[in-house]
Amino acid sequence: MSAAAPVLDARFRRMPPRPPAQPATRAARPSLVRRALARLGPPRLVPRRLVGALVGAARLLYGRERFGIFVAPTAQPDGSAPPAGCTIVPAGAADWAQVTRLGPAPLQRRLAAARASGRRCLVARRGDTVVGCAWIGTADQVARELHPLRLPDDSVYLHLVFVVPAERGGGLGAALQRAAIAHAGALGYARVWGVVARTNRSALGVVARHRAQGMQGRRLGDVTMVCLGGRLYARFERAAEWSGPLPWEEHT
């Protein structure tokens, strides 16, 4: 069990700082002025970049978001098959160049970090083209992510599920999630945890479809994350449908 993440309860608790990224050497680190100019970019983009910088600064001062926590056993009935013409397999060496170019730049950075931390990736291919991915990782491997939850030793995160826009709406995302859950079971894990923003309607819709198809799993509760002055606080609220001990209590 990861020792870095405290057990959350109904009170707001301050989260430990995230592990620092590898710093650049002093010789390679640009000056503060150069970094500021690089962020602003060309003059025609300065107003847009400036607004983005102000919004980012405001979020550091205060930000609030709510996430649903879902837990499912890895032993599941057969479910969603990928759309015709698509296959889902563990990522191979030839896939990484395409995987790390999926989606917008912020997602690409998260995918590159996921690979660097040793998380496992499944890819959806149409022919030789990667059109989606899903990742599983232990609590230690996702320590730099937003959700500082303490996972039992028998559990892994299922996250970073992405499908290119042209393939959406055909069930590929649901099939990727099913395949990732089965892959976690094959690796010896008993449960997978999913963290879904309560504003992410598409992801919540996939969860609802899984349930309608007979997939086992329940909502554990909600985590409310508050960033105040650059410090992160969180609290956990148990879902009414969850009775008995919480997963992390079973292993204490």
Protein Blocks (a to p, Z undefined) as FASTA:
>chain_A
ZZkbccddfbdcddddddddddddfklpccfklmmmmmnopfklmmmmmmmmmmmmmmmm
pccdddddddddfbdcddddddehiacddddfklmmmmmmgcjfklmmmmmmmmmnopac
ddddehjacfbdcddddfklmmmmmblcdddfkbccdehiacdfklgonommmmmmmmmm
mmmmmnopabdcddddfklmmlmmmmmmmmmnopacddfbdcddddeehiacddddddfk
lgcjdfklmmZZ
